[in-house]
Amino acid sequence: MFRLFAVACVFGIACTLHGATTKAVLRLDTKAENLLKAAAWRAVDARSSSRQTNGANTNVPPDGESFECDNGSDAKIERGFSQTLALNQTVPLPIIATAESKAENAGGSVNSDYSLYLDMVYTDGESLWGQTSNFKVGTHDWQHVEVKVFPAKPVKTLSFYLLFRRHSGKALFRNPVCYQLKTAEGAGMFDGVPVEFKGASRDGFEVRDVAAGSDYVSFENGEALGLKFEVSSKTEASVTQFTGKLTDTSGKDRAISLIYAVPFGAQATSPLNPAGTEAGATPRGGEGDRSSGQDARTTAGTEAGATPLGWRWLASPRSEMTIEPRREYANVSHWSAGSGMGLSKYPLGAIAKENQGKAIGIDMTVPAFYRIGASGPAKQLFIAYDFGLTPEKPSAEFSFYFFKFNGADGFRGALAQYYAMYPECFRCRTPKQGLWMPFEKISSVQGWEDFGFRFKEGNNETAWDDTHDMITFRYTEPLTWWMTMPKGSPKTMEAAVAEAQRLAAKGDKSAQALLTSGYHDEDGKLMAQLRTEPWCDGAVWSMNSSPGIKGEINDFQNKWNAQLREQLYGAKRKGDLDGEYIDSSEGWVTGDLDFRREHFATARAPLAFSRQSFKPGILRELIAYDYIRAIADDVHGLGKLMMANATPIRVCWLAPWLDVMGTETDWNHSGQWRPMSDEDLLYRRAICGPKPYCFLMNTNFEQFSHELVEKYMKRSLAYGMFPGFFSHNASEGHYFTQPKLYNRDRDLFKKYVPLCRQVAEAGWQPVTGASSNVAKVYVERFGSKFWTVFNDSGGTQQVTLSWREKAPRKCKDLVSGTDLSIVDGQAHVTLQAEDVAVLVDSEQK
């Protein structure tokens, strides 16, 4: 780990602020125009109806009426109401949507099929789907929900849905509202909140009581808003680490945002920079990495009348934009937890101005619900933590870094420095890599040597795997208990609870663990989804898999304990198992938050809170962190490995404890070729760093032709990933049980998998040192001598590649076998659509 020295005093620089209001929150909701129109509503299903109900709010169109969806006993019908708004934004503006619903005997479990649901199309044609807030099921009175969206780009159209589909029962809706959030002169957005700024922009900590809607205030003698604040800082060179704790002193449940902000305006003052000048990193010279072919930027349009600040928000390795004075910036994903702005995807956020670069990065060994952004109105780079505090767990600990870097290298330069600060988090323990095989015996595949297998999910032939140099993992799945229900039993929560109780009384350990580890919803009830899957027709229970859950039997102990460790890895083991495999590691059928109060004190990481009710709860992905880290500490101590499915997708903090990562995916859903986007692929690559990342294609293989297999392999090769295969439904029709399929594609495995291996084993490098002159022709570097070039433009491209420094004298394309001449640091390549080249420095050994 990165070593830091020069310990600062407790409370640090925050003590220079004296309890003042730094940002006064503006109450704008009553002034906003509702963009929804009474005449524009349409039924999602013709059998939906609109009728007068007593007490309905007259603001709901049509006047005096609410909307009703009566599905009766039909749990498959799809109903709801919608309208589409033409926003035609010229700059991204926050969007707020709200609605109310009440239900009578709404069946099933809480999900987005009974929700306020938004879809958006950006002005550039790209889309953002499924921004939702879900309603409760069962019978309940009017419930208010809200969706906040902070779009990354200007929005052209927005579709607003009130959905009640695939649920039995009846739902009524009223008070649908949608508006864009604009601020007056002298005010602006900060962390998704409209505020009026007080005083000069400067370094420091501040806090806001989200549930109470308070202003942002600084700490006075380490206290504010009924909170005690402790922080220390350590500095070495251009890196400062802040470590601290926030503690409630009121004895109540709290929903709190803690902020640390660094100014970047030309006149900003700072204890770290008292002269008000911008002291950046030492320039290294040359142009920054521009591997996207278009300055590696997505430049936003300038707001009319606004003067750019000269700084760029570095959103990702291939996206950056000029910071405008009236806008704020963050790369976040939508969550039902936190204050509404979301949670950052990357572990760092960065800004740059020429060669000056400033970044904030979390300590991934101390995870929490956070986001990092840049506010143009405040002229601040900031990190915001959303903490839930309760009498059971009144404190939240945090740790993060502020560091400087060469801004000419953009986000990639900040990421490279972050890797250097955390070498252990990005250490590759698998120098030899290859394809992921789920469950099926590799020995049963004809000519298995041609397919490049390396990682085996499942220990059904461990001895054979050992003999043939395969890395074998034992399967577990945290966060869930899949409970099959008797045939003919009703698909209701009442029937599911009764079956769980029956199984617990019979001694079923999974059922008994539900009594100790089962999630509670906000009403104190156990949480489940009623599902019909090939492997389970019944209920999947949300389980808190943290090791600290009290009780003789809990979910963690069922899946990992000392006796099991000795059985699998001890002297009497059967075969040399190589490690533990974690399925569905970020969760997909588990509730977002566990509100069970007896679980709060056992959580290793801080609590979060509900975006709607502000009630504290344990975030699902932080439960996964507890589970994975506890097992990883044991497994790595034994010299073994960790593998996980379905990460990284939305969180970064699982990756440090994992050695192999990947996901099941379908790039040809319903026969339509829709590969994973460059943004998503590059996110996974950046969080994994040099560690292997493996896909399993889960699709209808009858529609997945030899040509599509090659496209899949080429795209995977471009990012140094491994193109594996599984099943159309993650259970039946395994690709590698069908010789007609894998023999058809054998030539592609023999051609592309060895190339995937070469570049992946060399190790992905954030700073490429090379770029293309064509938009959507991407360059990535692996090790010191490999570059992949991928054409994602949709047409044939003649590409000029340029090396910023240390250009090779000769290159060879390992895909085509063509030799390339490098003249004045440039080479020329012609690529068809979705084609890839792998360039190797011919003179490097």
Secondary structure as GFF3:
##gff-version 3
##sequence-region A 1 845
A	DSSP	three_ten_helix	12	16	.	.	.	ID=ss1
A	DSSP	beta_strand	21	25	.	.	.	ID=ss2
A	DSSP	three_ten_helix	29	31	.	.	.	ID=ss3
A	DSSP	three_ten_helix	38	40	.	.	.	ID=ss4
A	DSSP	beta_strand	42	43	.	.	.	ID=ss5
A	DSSP	beta_strand	49	52	.	.	.	ID=ss6
A	DSSP	beta_strand	65	72	.	.	.	ID=ss7
A	DSSP	beta_strand	78	86	.	.	.	ID=ss8
A	DSSP	beta_strand	95	106	.	.	.	ID=ss9
A	DSSP	beta_strand	114	122	.	.	.	ID=ss10
A	DSSP	beta_strand	127	134	.	.	.	ID=ss11
A	DSSP	beta_strand	138	149	.	.	.	ID=ss12
A	DSSP	beta_strand	155	165	.	.	.	ID=ss13
A	DSSP	beta_strand	169	180	.	.	.	ID=ss14
A	DSSP	beta_strand	187	190	.	.	.	ID=ss15
A	DSSP	beta_strand	193	197	.	.	.	ID=ss16
A	DSSP	beta_strand	204	209	.	.	.	ID=ss17
A	DSSP	beta_strand	216	217	.	.	.	ID=ss18
A	DSSP	beta_strand	223	224	.	.	.	ID=ss19
A	DSSP	beta_strand	227	236	.	.	.	ID=ss20
A	DSSP	beta_strand	239	248	.	.	.	ID=ss21
A	DSSP	beta_strand	254	263	.	.	.	ID=ss22
A	DSSP	beta_strand	312	316	.	.	.	ID=ss23
A	DSSP	beta_strand	319	322	.	.	.	ID=ss24
A	DSSP	beta_strand	328	330	.	.	.	ID=ss25
A	DSSP	beta_strand	332	333	.	.	.	ID=ss26
A	DSSP	beta_strand	343	344	.	.	.	ID=ss27
A	DSSP	beta_strand	348	353	.	.	.	ID=ss28
A	DSSP	beta_strand	356	362	.	.	.	ID=ss29
A	DSSP	beta_strand	370	375	.	.	.	ID=ss30
A	DSSP	beta_strand	380	389	.	.	.	ID=ss31
A	DSSP	beta_strand	395	406	.	.	.	ID=ss32
A	DSSP	three_ten_helix	407	409	.	.	.	ID=ss33
A	DSSP	alpha_helix	410	421	.	.	.	ID=ss34
A	DSSP	beta_strand	435	438	.	.	.	ID=ss35
A	DSSP	three_ten_helix	442	444	.	.	.	ID=ss36
A	DSSP	three_ten_helix	448	451	.	.	.	ID=ss37
A	DSSP	beta_strand	453	457	.	.	.	ID=ss38
A	DSSP	alpha_helix	462	467	.	.	.	ID=ss39
A	DSSP	beta_strand	471	476	.	.	.	ID=ss40
A	DSSP	beta_strand	480	484	.	.	.	ID=ss41
A	DSSP	alpha_helix	493	505	.	.	.	ID=ss42
A	DSSP	alpha_helix	509	517	.	.	.	ID=ss43
A	DSSP	beta_strand	528	533	.	.	.	ID=ss44
A	DSSP	beta_strand	536	542	.	.	.	ID=ss45
A	DSSP	alpha_helix	555	559	.	.	.	ID=ss46
A	DSSP	alpha_helix	562	569	.	.	.	ID=ss47
A	DSSP	beta_strand	579	582	.	.	.	ID=ss48
A	DSSP	beta_strand	593	594	.	.	.	ID=ss49
A	DSSP	alpha_helix	597	600	.	.	.	ID=ss50
A	DSSP	beta_strand	608	609	.	.	.	ID=ss51
A	DSSP	beta_strand	616	619	.	.	.	ID=ss52
A	DSSP	alpha_helix	620	637	.	.	.	ID=ss53
A	DSSP	beta_strand	641	645	.	.	.	ID=ss54
A	DSSP	three_ten_helix	655	657	.	.	.	ID=ss55
A	DSSP	beta_strand	660	665	.	.	.	ID=ss56
A	DSSP	three_ten_helix	669	671	.	.	.	ID=ss57
A	DSSP	alpha_helix	678	688	.	.	.	ID=ss58
A	DSSP	beta_strand	693	697	.	.	.	ID=ss59
A	DSSP	three_ten_helix	701	703	.	.	.	ID=ss60
A	DSSP	alpha_helix	706	718	.	.	.	ID=ss61
A	DSSP	beta_strand	722	725	.	.	.	ID=ss62
A	DSSP	three_ten_helix	735	737	.	.	.	ID=ss63
A	DSSP	alpha_helix	739	744	.	.	.	ID=ss64
A	DSSP	alpha_helix	746	762	.	.	.	ID=ss65
A	DSSP	beta_strand	764	765	.	.	.	ID=ss66
A	DSSP	beta_strand	770	772	.	.	.	ID=ss67
A	DSSP	beta_strand	777	782	.	.	.	ID=ss68
A	DSSP	beta_strand	786	791	.	.	.	ID=ss69
A	DSSP	beta_strand	797	803	.	.	.	ID=ss70
A	DSSP	beta_strand	810	813	.	.	.	ID=ss71
A	DSSP	beta_strand	819	821	.	.	.	ID=ss72
A	DSSP	beta_strand	826	831	.	.	.	ID=ss73
A	DSSP	beta_strand	836	841	.	.	.	ID=ss74
###
